[in-house]
Amino acid sequence: MDLYIEKDNLSIRMSSLGILVKDIKVSNVNLESTKKKINGKNGNLFLGATYTEKKISVIGNYYVGNELEDELMQDRINGLFVDTVPYYVTRMYSVNNNLYNFERPGEKKSFDLFRAEDQRLYHYRYKVLLDGEINYEFKGLSAAGLLYEVSFSFVTADIPFGITVPKDDNLTGKVKISYQGTAPCSQLEWPFSIQVIPTEDHIASCYFRIGNRTVSYVDPSNRLKKGDVLLFNGVSTTLNQLNVNDKTNYNYFVLEPNLDGYISYHCDVPSEITLLNKVEFYK
């Protein structure tokens, strides 16, 4: 078990600081509902609910030779995690199959939890800020030095879900979009785009559907030419980088989770299609 931290100019594992991560707990995403009380009516009038935030708690241990080294270690930890700019953290898991094997004391050489090759990144990460204080607690003295426990929590900074690393998904020739996430991903929350490049000249009309949502572009005074770039961004639609919102129906796409992990889509223009900056959200 380990924690991977990504900032603009830094990517580092906690174990590379000399900290052995003992536990990482991730809460379910919190829900906040809006209700209204109506006189004479039992219960409440439900006005909707939204996901608000997710918390991640981390506990680890480290050894130092003396009190000065402990102060220096705390400076490094504080400098890494106390920040006003959100950053990404990813849980890491062990691929060492012998991690929990029973053995008698001294029977064989112990495994090394600090070995990077025995750790793998989980498939999504969290965009976070530190939540509250970092706690340091002295645990005792051994031949290895002074043992300290460090514990702290993160809270999601904006999107309250686990987020996969963005990628581009080539949809040309396919009829479904792979989406393995467990929470909806809307263009109003994450800036993914649908890029349509016609493979032949076509009337200036394009209807693009994902699930039960359709975004249309219609311009009777124009034609789509082979190689044009039509981009559905959710908040805007562009043709060859020029805004054409006035020729659309002002809709946006949402990647909805389902049991089979795929979402149907359709485009009525022969074209090369790419889903740009795609991510998956996990509750």
Beta strands, then each sheet from edge to edge (+ up, - down):
strand 1: 2-7
strand 2: 10-13
strand 3: 20-26
strand 4: 31-36
strand 5: 45-51
strand 6: 55-64
strand 7: 87-94
strand 8: 119-121
strand 9: 126-130
strand 10: 135-142
strand 11: 145-156
strand 12: 162-163
strand 13: 167-170
strand 14: 176-178
strand 15: 185-186
strand 16: 193-198
strand 17: 202-210
strand 18: 213-224
strand 19: 230-232
strand 20: 237-239
strand 21: 242-243
strand 22: 254-255
strand 23: 262-267
strand 24: 271-278
strand 25: 281-282
sheet 1: 2+ 1- 7+ 8-
sheet 2: 2+ 1- 7+ 9- 11+ 6- 3+
sheet 3: 2+ 1- 7+ 9- 11+ 10-
sheet 4: 4+ 5-
sheet 5: 12+ 25-
sheet 6: 13+ 24- 16+ 19- 20+ 21-
sheet 7: 14+ 23- 17+ 18-
sheet 8: 15+ 22-
end
